Amino acid sequence: MSKGNREMNQRHEIRTGRSVLARSFAVSHGLRIEQVIRYCETGRIPGGRFDRVLWQWVLQLPVKLLSR
């Protein structure tokens, strides 16, 4: 898959609602954005990734916070 198609697919995922911005998730669940990013980096939120097109952290739905 070419780079252009990959970026278009990522943008399409955001528009179709299969992803949520980490900032929106943090606000709706009463967490700090720094906490959510740390959870993504450590694997406590699977499916979290940094989107270089949007330049923001994006969480793939369904979002699950794993307790350890």
N, C-alpha and C positions, 0 to 999 in steps of 0.2 A: 504494500500500500504506500503510495507516495505521501510525502510530507503534507502537501496541500489537502489531500483527501483526509488524512488523519486529523488535521486541524479542523476541517469542516465537520467531521464526525464528532469531535469533542464539543464544538459549539452547538451542534444539533442535540447532543446529550443534555446540555444545559437548558436548551429551550424546551425540550420535551418533558422536563421535570423528573428525569431519572437521577438527577444529581441535585445537591443543595450546597450552597456556599457555607464554609465553616463558620463565617461570621454570623450568618442567619441561624445556624444550628446553635451556636453559643448563646445568642440573644434569647432564642425561644426556650432554651433549657436552663437559663440562669447561670451559665458558665462564662468565664473569661475567654476571649479569643486565644490568648496565650496557652491556656489549659487545653483547649481543643487541638491546637497545633501540636503541642507536646504529645497529646494522646495519639495523634496521627503518626508522628515520628517514631513513637515507641511501640506502635502496633496495638494499642488499646482500642483504637477505632479503626477496624479494617476497612479498606476501600478509600481511605483518605489519600489524596495526592495533590501536589502543587501543579496547577495548570499554568503553563508558561504563556498561553495566549491571554488569559484573563488576568494573570499575575496575582492569583489568589488561590487559597486552599479550597479544594472541592471535595465533597464527600459523596460517595456513590450510595444510592438508596438500595435497600433499607439500611439505615445507620444503626449500628449496635455498639454500645459502649461496654467493652469487656472488663470485668473486674478481676483483679489478680491478687 
